Amino acid sequence: MNAALRSAVAGAAVLAFALIAQAQESAPEPPTGEARIEVTLVHDGGAEAVAGVEVILYSLSPSGDPGLRRERTDAEGRAAFDGLSNDPDVVYLVGTRIAGVPFGTRFAFERDEQSRAVEIQVSDPNADASAVAPGETRLRLEPGCSDLRVHHTHALHNRSERVVYVAPALRGEAIPLLELDLPESASPIETPLGAGGDSFERNGRNLRFWGPLYPGVQEIEFGYGVPLLPSTELEMRFLQGTERVSVFTPSGGIEIIGETLRSDGELPLPSGPHRVQRSGALAPGASLALAVSADASVAPADLQLAESRLWLELDDAALDVNEQHQVSNDGPEAIQSSTGSPLLCLPLPPEAADVRFGTPSPDLAITRDPSGALAVYGPLPPGESTLSLRYRMPASDQPFAFQRTFATEVQLLTVLVADTGIALHSERLHPRRPVRTEDRAYLHLEGFAIGAEEVVELDLERLPRSGGVPRIASIGFVVAVAFASVFFLAAPLRGSAASEAPAVREPAQAIERQALYHAIEALDEDFETGKISQADHAQMREEMRARAVLLLQSERAETAPPADPVTPAQARQDAPAPVCAACGAPSQSGDRFCAQCGAPLSCPGCDAPLRAGDRFCSRCGHALAASEPPSA
C-alpha cells in the first residue's frame, strides 16, 4: 500500500471513528430507496477472522438528520444493506471495530448509481509505539468569545504495516504515540466531531495520545482554550520532540512573539488570511514559549440581536430548551469576521448538554467556543438570519431556576413554557396571554431591551399533582363551587325579601340547574384562557349540559298542570303575538327576535318563549348569547 493510499485510508478511518462513536446513540433508519451497499471486510488472517463481525452503516442527510443500521458479516466477511436512498447529497459511512480499533470509509452515491461495493481493510492492532515518529506541529491561535482558542494539529508517522493502538489495560509503562505538556490554564480538550474517546489521556498539564494510528502519515487534531487577556503567556513542552512548529494567527487582532519563531508570510485559510511564523525542529523535552497580545473584539455596529425566542418544557428529569435567535444585519453587505474574532457569541448555561445547533446557510460558520458559548463568524447576509439551537439541562423535583445571559443586547426576548402543570415567576419578564397550538398550551413571558451580560432568571415550580380524581368528581367539584357562589351572592336578596313577602321555596332542581349554568360559564372561561384542552372542555360541557336538561325536565314534571299534549307548532298558532321582554314592543306571531331591539323572543333551540333576563332556555337549557344575531 503506497503512502498516499495509506494516508487516505487513515483519514477515512479517523472520520469513521468519530461518526461511529456518535452513531452508538439511538437513531432512525437511513433514508430509504432502491440502492444497495455491499461490504466486504478483508483481514490478513483470512475470512474466519472477520466472520460474525458487526458492521455499522451511518447516514447523514443534507438536513443534518442521522440514520443508523447494523448488520453482521457472514462466513465470508460480507454484509449487505438494501433499500437505501441513492441521493448524491446523502453521505454514508460504513465502519466496524476490530479489537476496539475502528475501521471504515465514507462515500456518496453517484447520480443514478444503484449499487456500491465497499472493501474495508482491517487488522489486529499492535501496541508497540516504537515505529511511530513525530512530524510537523501546526498551532492555530484565534480569539474566541472569552478565551483564546488554540488548535493543535500533529502529524505522526506510522512506519509499520499495522495499526498501532495501546489499549487501556496495557498503558501502565507503555510509551504513548504522542505526549506533550499543555499551557497551565488550558481548558479540557475538544476533538473534531467528538472523536477521541479513550484515545486521549490527560493528567493536569500532561496530555497523551494512545492511538489508534493507521499505517502511513496521520494528523491528530484537538483544541482547547486559555483565558483571553491583553497579554497572555503560553508555554508547551514537546516530550517526544517535533520536526518543526508552524504558528498561524489572523491577520489583525493578535500578535505573537516567540524567541525561535520567524515570519513566513501569509496563508489563506477558510476563516480568512493568517500570518505564518515557523520554528525549526524541537528536541524531545524542549519547550515553546509564546507571548500573545490580543485586542478586545467589538461586534460590528450594523449587527443586532433583534429577537430571541425560547421554548421550554420541564419534565421529571430534564428541562428541554429550544432557541431561535433573529440576527439582523442593517448594512448593505454581508458581514464576516476579518480578525478571527466572532461576530456574535451566544453564551449557554454551564449545565447545558446535548447541544445541537443549525444555521440557515452552509456558508455561515458557527462553532462551539472553548468557553461553552456558540461563536458566530459569518458571513451574515443583509437582513435577518435565524440561528437555531437546542439543549437539555438536568432537573429535579425542587423548584428549578433557569438563568440566561446574552453577550450583546437583545431587543425582544420571548419565553414560551409548555403548560405541563407548573408555576412561573420572573422579576425581569412580563406575563402575556397564553399561546395555544394544536396540541399544546404555552405560558407566555416577554422582556424588552435585555442588556449585554444581564442575568434573566425564570423560576419554574411544579404544581401539586392531583391524585387521579375521576372526571365526574371534577365536574361535581366545579358544580359545588358554582352552587356555593350562587348561594352566597343570593343571600342578601333572600334576606331583604323575607321582611317584605312570604318566603317562596325554590325547587332544589332549579338551584342545582342554576349552579350548572354558572359552572358552564366558568368552564368556557377556562377553555378560552388555555387552562384546559379542547377535548376536555367539550366532554365536560356536554356532561354538565345534559345534567341541566334532566333537572329542567324533572322540574316541569313536578310543577306543570296536566294538559293535553300540544305541539310547538300548535302553541305558536294558538298563542297571542308575543311582547318583547326587553323593551315591551309588540311583535307578530312567529317572530323569533324583537323588531325594535333585536332581543330573542323564543329559544333558538326549541322555540320556547323567553322571559326577561333569561340567559338559558328554561325548557332545553340552550345558552342564549347576548349578541345572538337574528336568523335569516
C-alpha positions in Angstrom: 0.0 0.0 0.0 1.6 3.3 -1.1 1.9 6.3 1.2 -0.9 8.3 -0.5 -3.3 5.4 -0.2 -2.3 4.8 3.4 -2.9 8.4 4.3 -6.3 8.4 2.6 -7.3 5.2 4.4 -6.1 6.7 7.7 -8.1 9.9 7.2 -11.2 7.9 6.4 -10.7 5.7 9.4 -10.4 8.8 11.7 -13.7 10.1 10.4 -15.2 6.6 10.8 -14.1 6.7 14.4 -15.8 10.0 15.0 -19.1 9.2 13.3 -19.4 5.6 14.5 -18.8 6.9 18.1 -21.8 9.2 17.6 -23.9 6.5 16.0 -23.9 4.5 19.1 -26.8 6.6 20.2 -30.3 5.7 19.0 -31.0 7.0 15.6 -33.7 6.4 13.0 -33.3 4.3 9.8 -31.2 5.8 7.0 -33.3 7.3 4.1 -35.0 4.6 2.0 -34.8 3.9 -1.7 -33.7 1.2 -4.2 -30.0 1.3 -3.7 -27.8 -1.4 -2.1 -24.4 -1.3 -0.3 -22.3 -4.5 -0.2 -19.5 -4.5 2.4 -16.5 -6.9 2.5 -14.1 -6.9 5.4 -10.6 -8.0 4.4 -8.3 -9.3 7.2 -4.7 -10.7 6.8 -5.8 -13.6 9.0 -8.5 -14.7 6.4 -12.3 -14.6 6.3 -12.6 -16.5 9.6 -11.1 -13.5 11.5 -14.0 -11.3 10.3 -17.0 -13.7 10.3 -19.9 -12.6 12.5 -18.5 -9.0 13.0 -20.9 -6.2 13.4 -20.9 -3.6 10.6 -22.4 -0.2 11.2 -23.9 2.0 8.4 -24.3 5.6 9.3 -26.0 8.2 7.1 -26.1 11.9 7.2 -28.8 13.7 5.2 -28.5 17.3 3.9 -30.8 18.4 6.7 -28.3 17.1 9.2 -30.6 14.2 10.3 -28.6 11.0 11.0 -29.6 7.4 10.2 -28.2 4.2 11.6 -28.4 0.5 10.6 -26.4 -2.6 11.8 -25.7 -5.9 10.1 -23.4 -8.8 10.9 -21.0 -10.4 8.4 -21.4 -13.9 7.1 -18.8 -16.6 7.0 -17.0 -14.8 4.1 -16.8 -11.5 6.0 -19.6 -9.9 3.9 -22.6 -7.8 4.8 -25.3 -6.1 2.7 -27.6 -3.1 3.3 -30.6 -2.9 1.0 -33.4 -0.4 0.4 -31.3 2.7 0.7 -31.6 6.1 -0.9 -29.1 6.9 -3.7 -29.4 10.6 -3.3 -25.9 12.1 -4.0 -26.4 14.6 -1.2 -26.7 11.8 1.4 -23.3 10.9 2.9 -22.8 7.3 4.0 -20.2 5.9 6.4 -19.5 2.2 6.8 -17.4 1.0 9.7 -16.6 -1.7 12.1 -14.3 -2.3 15.1 -11.6 -4.9 15.5 -10.2 -5.3 19.0 -11.5 -1.9 19.9 -10.0 -0.2 16.8 -12.4 1.5 14.3 -12.0 0.9 10.6 -14.2 2.5 7.9 -14.7 4.7 4.9 -17.2 7.3 3.7 -18.8 7.9 0.3 -21.9 9.2 -1.5 -23.7 7.5 -4.4 -23.1 8.9 -7.9 -26.2 10.1 -9.7 -28.3 7.2 -10.9 -26.0 4.7 -9.2 -27.9 1.8 -7.6 -25.2 -0.4 -6.0 -21.9 0.3 -4.3 -19.3 -2.4 -3.3 -17.1 -1.3 -0.3 -14.0 -3.1 0.8 -12.5 -2.3 4.2 -9.0 -3.4 5.1 -8.9 -4.4 8.8 -6.2 -5.8 11.1 -5.4 -6.6 14.7 -3.7 -3.7 16.4 -0.1 -3.5 17.5 0.7 -2.0 20.9 4.3 -1.2 20.1 4.8 2.6 19.5 8.4 2.3 18.6 7.6 2.6 14.9 5.8 6.0 15.4 7.8 9.2 14.8 6.6 12.8 15.2 6.2 15.1 12.2 5.3 18.7 11.9 3.2 20.5 14.5 0.8 23.3 13.5 -0.7 25.7 16.0 -3.6 28.0 15.1 -4.4 30.7 17.6 -7.7 32.7 17.2 -9.6 35.0 19.6 -12.9 33.4 20.9 -15.8 34.7 22.9 -13.9 34.9 26.2 -10.9 32.6 25.5 -8.0 32.4 23.2 -8.7 29.3 21.1 -5.7 27.1 20.5 -5.9 24.4 17.7 -3.3 21.6 17.6 -2.5 19.5 14.5 0.2 16.9 15.0 1.5 14.8 12.0 2.5 11.3 13.2 4.4 8.7 11.0 3.4 5.1 11.5 6.2 3.2 9.6 4.7 -0.2 10.4 2.2 -2.2 8.4 -0.3 -2.5 11.2 -2.5 -0.1 13.2 -0.8 1.0 16.5 -3.1 1.2 19.4 -2.3 0.8 23.1 -5.4 -0.5 24.9 -6.2 0.9 28.4 -5.1 -2.4 30.1 -1.7 -2.1 28.5 -0.9 1.5 29.3 0.9 1.1 32.6 4.6 1.5 31.4 3.9 1.7 27.7 5.1 4.6 25.5 2.4 6.9 24.2 2.2 7.7 20.5 2.2 11.4 21.3 3.0 13.2 24.6 3.2 16.9 25.5 2.5 19.4 28.3 -0.2 22.0 27.6 -0.2 25.6 28.9 -1.1 25.9 32.6 -4.5 27.4 32.1 -5.7 25.2 29.2 -9.3 24.1 29.3 -10.4 20.5 28.7 -9.6 19.5 25.1 -12.1 19.0 22.3 -11.6 16.8 19.3 -13.3 17.0 15.8 -16.8 15.7 15.9 -16.3 14.5 19.4 -13.8 11.8 18.3 -11.2 10.7 20.8 -12.9 8.5 23.3 -10.3 6.9 25.4 -7.6 7.7 22.8 -6.5 10.8 24.8 -5.5 10.7 28.5 -4.9 13.9 30.4 -3.3 14.4 33.9 -3.0 18.1 34.8 -0.9 19.7 32.0 0.2 16.3 30.6 -1.6 15.0 27.6 -1.0 11.6 26.0 -2.4 10.0 22.8 -2.6 6.2 22.7 -3.9 5.7 19.2 -5.2 4.2 17.0 -2.7 5.3 14.4 -3.0 3.8 11.0 -0.1 2.9 8.6 1.3 6.0 6.9 1.0 9.6 7.9 -1.9 10.7 10.0 -2.8 14.0 11.5 -4.1 14.1 15.1 -6.2 17.2 16.0 -7.5 18.7 19.2 -8.1 22.1 20.7 -8.6 24.0 24.0 -9.0 27.5 25.3 -7.0 29.7 27.6 -8.2 33.0 29.2 -8.1 35.8 26.7 -6.2 38.7 28.3 -4.5 41.8 26.8 -1.2 39.9 27.3 -1.0 36.1 27.7 2.0 33.8 28.2 1.7 30.3 26.7 4.3 27.5 27.2 4.0 24.0 25.9 6.6 21.2 26.1 7.1 18.5 23.4 8.2 15.4 25.3 8.8 13.5 22.1 10.1 16.5 20.1 8.8 17.6 16.7 10.2 18.2 13.2 9.1 21.9 13.2 6.4 24.2 14.6 4.2 26.5 12.4 2.0 29.1 14.2 -0.9 30.6 12.4 -2.7 33.8 13.6 -5.4 36.0 11.9 -4.0 39.0 10.0 -5.1 41.5 12.6 -6.2 41.4 16.2 -3.4 39.0 17.6 0.3 39.5 17.9 2.6 36.5 18.6 6.2 36.8 19.8 8.4 33.8 20.2 12.2 33.6 20.5 12.5 30.7 18.0 9.8 32.0 15.6 10.4 33.7 12.3 7.9 35.2 9.9 6.9 33.3 6.8 4.3 35.5 5.1 0.6 34.9 4.9 -1.6 32.0 4.1 -5.3 32.0 3.1 -7.4 29.8 5.4 -11.2 29.1 5.4 -11.6 31.6 8.3 -9.6 34.3 6.4 -5.9 35.3 5.8 -3.5 34.2 8.5 0.1 35.2 9.3 2.5 32.3 9.4 5.5 32.0 11.8 7.7 29.0 12.0 10.4 27.5 14.2 12.9 24.7 13.5 12.9 21.2 15.0 12.5 20.8 18.7 14.3 18.1 20.6 12.5 15.7 22.9 11.6 17.6 26.1 12.1 21.1 24.6 9.5 23.8 25.2 7.9 26.5 23.0 7.1 29.9 24.8 4.8 32.4 23.2 3.8 35.9 24.2 0.3 36.7 22.9 -1.3 40.1 22.8 -4.9 40.4 21.6 -7.3 43.3 21.0 -10.8 43.1 22.6 -13.3 42.2 19.9 -16.1 44.6 19.2 -19.3 43.5 17.4 -19.9 45.4 14.1 -22.3 48.3 14.5 -24.7 47.0 11.8 -25.2 43.7 13.7 -28.1 43.5 16.1 -29.8 40.7 18.0 -33.3 41.7 17.2 -35.3 38.9 18.9 -34.6 35.7 20.9 -37.3 33.1 21.3 -37.0 30.4 23.9 -39.3 27.3 24.2 -39.0 25.5 27.5 -40.5 22.1 28.6 -39.9 20.8 32.0 -40.4 17.1 32.8 -39.4 14.9 35.8 -35.7 14.5 34.7 -34.7 17.5 32.5 -35.5 20.9 31.0 -35.6 20.8 27.2 -34.7 24.2 25.7 -35.2 25.2 22.1 -34.0 28.6 21.0 -34.3 30.8 17.9 -32.2 34.0 17.5 -33.1 36.6 14.9 -29.8 38.3 14.0 -30.2 41.5 12.0 -27.6 42.9 9.6 -28.7 46.5 8.9 -25.9 47.1 6.5 -26.0 46.8 2.7 -23.4 44.0 2.5 -22.6 40.7 4.2 -20.6 40.9 7.5 -17.7 38.5 8.1 -15.0 38.4 10.8 -11.8 40.0 9.5 -9.7 39.5 12.6 -10.6 35.9 13.5 -12.9 37.2 16.4 -16.5 36.0 16.5 -19.1 38.4 15.2 -21.5 37.3 17.8 -21.4 35.0 20.9 -24.3 33.1 22.4 -23.4 32.0 25.9 -25.0 28.8 27.1 -25.9 27.7 30.7 -23.0 25.7 32.2 -25.2 22.7 32.7 -26.3 22.6 29.0 -25.9 19.1 27.5 -26.6 17.5 24.1 -26.1 20.9 22.5 -27.2 21.0 18.8 -27.3 24.0 16.5 -28.1 24.9 12.9 -27.7 27.8 10.5 -29.8 29.0 7.6 -26.9 28.7 5.2 -24.0 26.2 5.0 -21.7 29.2 4.4 -22.4 30.6 7.8 -19.7 29.4 10.2 -20.8 28.8 13.8 -18.8 26.7 16.3 -18.7 25.7 20.0 -16.3 28.0 21.7 -14.0 26.6 24.5 -15.9 28.8 26.9 -19.0 26.8 26.1 -20.7 29.6 24.1 -21.6 29.4 20.4 -19.4 31.6 18.3 -20.8 33.1 15.1 -18.2 34.1 12.5 -20.3 34.8 9.4 -20.8 35.7 6.7 -24.2 37.2 7.8 -26.1 38.5 4.8 -28.1 41.8 4.8 -31.5 41.4 6.6 -32.4 38.8 9.2 -30.8 35.4 9.7 -32.2 32.8 12.2 -29.9 30.8 14.3 -31.4 27.7 15.9 -30.1 25.6 18.8 -31.4 23.2 21.4 -30.0 21.6 24.6 -31.1 19.8 27.8 -30.5 20.7 31.4 -30.8 18.2 34.3 -33.8 18.9 36.6 -35.1 17.7 40.0 -38.3 17.7 41.9 -37.3 21.0 43.5 -38.1 24.4 42.1 -36.0 25.0 39.0 -34.1 28.3 38.4 -33.4 28.8 34.7 -30.9 31.6 34.0 -30.0 33.1 30.7 -27.5 35.8 29.7 -26.5 37.2 26.3 -23.2 38.7 25.2 -25.0 41.6 23.4 -28.2 43.5 23.9 -31.4 41.6 22.9 -34.2 44.0 21.7 -37.0 41.5 22.4 -36.9 38.3 24.5 -39.9 35.9 24.2 -40.1 32.9 26.5 -42.8 30.2 25.9 -43.1 27.5 28.6 -45.1 24.3 28.0 -48.0 24.3 30.5 -47.5 20.9 32.0 -48.7 22.0 35.4 -46.1 24.5 36.5 -46.0 27.9 38.1 -43.7 30.7 36.7 -42.1 33.7 38.3 -39.7 36.2 36.9 -38.7 39.7 38.1 -37.5 40.7 34.6 -40.1 39.2 32.3 -43.7 40.3 32.0 -46.6 37.7 31.7 -48.6 37.8 28.5 -51.7 35.9 27.4 -51.1 32.2 27.0 -50.4 30.9 23.5 -52.1 27.8 22.2 -51.1 25.4 19.4 -53.0 22.4 18.0 -51.7 20.2 20.8 -50.1 22.3 23.5 -50.7 25.4 25.6 -47.7 27.7 26.4 -47.3 30.2 29.3 -46.0 33.4 27.7 -43.5 35.9 29.1 -41.8 38.8 27.4 -39.0 41.2 28.1 -37.6 44.2 26.2 -34.0 45.6 25.9 -32.2 42.8 27.7 -28.8 44.3 28.3 -25.5 42.6 27.5 -24.4 40.2 30.3 -27.7 40.9 32.1 -28.9 37.8 34.0 -32.5 36.9 33.2 -33.9 34.4 35.8 -37.0 32.4 35.5 -38.2 30.2 38.4 -40.3 27.1 37.4 -42.1 25.1 40.1 -44.3 22.1 39.5 -47.8 22.4 40.8 -49.1 19.6 43.1 -50.4 16.8 41.0 -54.0 15.5 41.5 -54.5 12.1 43.0 -56.3 10.7 40.0 -59.7 12.1 40.8 -62.3 10.8 38.3 -63.7 13.2 35.8 -67.2 13.1 37.3 -65.7 14.1 40.6 -64.0 17.1 39.0 -67.4 18.1 37.5 -69.0 17.7 40.9 -66.4 19.9 42.4 -67.0 22.6 39.8 -70.7 22.4 40.3 -70.3 22.6 44.1 -68.2 25.7 43.8 -70.7 27.3 41.5 -73.6 26.3 43.7 -71.8 27.9 46.7 -71.2 31.1 44.7 -74.8 31.3 43.8 -75.9 30.7 47.4 -73.5 33.3 48.8 -74.5 36.0 46.2 -78.2 35.4 46.6 -78.1 35.5 50.4 -78.6 39.3 50.8 -81.5 39.3 48.3 -83.2 36.5 50.2 -82.7 38.4 53.5 -84.3 41.6 52.3 -87.1 39.8 50.5 -88.0 37.9 53.7 -89.1 41.0 55.5 -91.4 42.1 52.7 -93.1 39.0 51.4 -93.7 35.4 52.4 -90.8 33.1 51.5 -91.2 31.1 48.3 -89.2 27.9 48.3 -87.4 27.4 45.0 -87.1 23.7 43.9 -83.8 22.1 44.6 -83.6 21.1 41.0 -83.7 24.8 40.0 -80.9 25.7 42.4 -78.7 22.9 41.1 -79.6 23.9 37.5 -78.5 27.5 38.0 -75.3 26.3 39.6 -74.7 24.2 36.5 -75.2 27.2 34.3 -72.6 29.1 36.2 -70.3 26.1 36.1 -70.6 26.0 32.3 -69.7 29.7 32.1 -66.6 29.1 34.3 -65.6 26.1 32.1 -65.9 28.2 29.0 -63.6 30.8 30.6 -61.0 28.2 31.5 -61.0 27.0 27.9 -60.6 30.5 26.5 -57.6 31.1 28.7 -55.9 27.9 27.8 -56.3 26.1 31.1 -58.0 23.0 29.7 -57.8 21.2 26.4 -60.5 21.4 23.7 -61.3 17.7 24.2 -61.8 18.0 28.0 -63.8 21.2 27.6 -66.2 19.6 25.1 -66.8 16.5 27.1 -67.2 18.2 30.5 -69.5 20.9 29.0 -71.7 18.2 27.3 -72.0 16.2 30.6 -73.0 19.3 32.6 -75.5 20.5 29.9 -77.1 17.0 29.8 -77.4 17.1 33.6 -79.1 20.6 33.4 -81.6 19.3 30.9 -82.5 16.4 33.1 -83.0 18.7 36.0 -85.2 21.0 33.9 -87.4 18.1 32.8 -87.7 17.0 36.4 -88.9 20.5 37.4 -91.5 20.5 34.7 -92.8 17.1 35.7 -93.4 18.3 39.3 -94.8 21.7 38.6 -96.7 21.6 35.2 -100.5 21.0 35.5 -102.0 18.2 33.5 -102.8 19.3 30.0 -103.5 17.8 26.6 -100.3 17.5 24.6 -99.8 20.5 22.4 -97.1 20.6 19.7 -94.8 23.6 19.4 -96.5 24.5 16.1 -99.9 24.5 17.7 -98.7 26.5 20.6 -97.3 29.1 18.2 -100.5 29.1 16.2 -102.9 29.4 19.2 -100.7 31.8 21.3 -101.2 35.5 21.1 -98.5 37.6 19.5 -95.6 37.8 22.0 -94.4 41.0 23.6 -90.6 41.7 23.8 -89.4 41.1 27.4 -86.5 43.5 26.9 -88.3 46.6 25.6 -92.0 45.8 25.7 -92.6 46.3 22.0 -95.3 44.1 20.4 -94.3 41.6 17.7 -96.0 39.4 15.2 -96.8 35.8 15.7 -93.9 33.6 14.6 -91.2 36.3 15.2 -88.1 34.9 17.0 -86.4 38.3 17.5 -87.8 41.7 18.5 -88.1 44.1 15.5 -87.4 47.0 17.9 -84.3 46.0 19.9 -83.2 42.6 18.4 -83.7 40.7 21.6 -84.7 37.0 21.2 -88.4 36.3 21.6 -88.1 32.5 21.7 -85.4 29.9 22.2 -83.5 29.1 19.0 -83.2 25.5 20.2 -86.8 24.6 21.0 -88.9 27.7 20.2 -89.9 28.0 23.9 -90.9 31.6 24.9 -88.3 33.6 26.9 -88.5 35.7 30.0 -86.7 39.0 30.7 -83.1 38.4 31.8 -83.0 34.7 30.8 -79.5 33.5 29.9 -80.5 29.9 29.4 -83.7 28.4 28.0 -86.0 27.1 30.7 -87.1 24.2 28.5 -83.9 22.8 26.9 -81.1 24.6 28.7 -79.8 26.3 25.5 -77.3 29.1 26.2 -78.6 32.4 24.9 -75.8 34.6 23.7 -76.3 38.3 24.5 -75.4 39.2 20.9 -77.0 36.3 19.1 -77.9 37.6 15.6 -81.4 37.2 14.1 -81.9 34.2 11.9 -82.5 34.8 8.2 
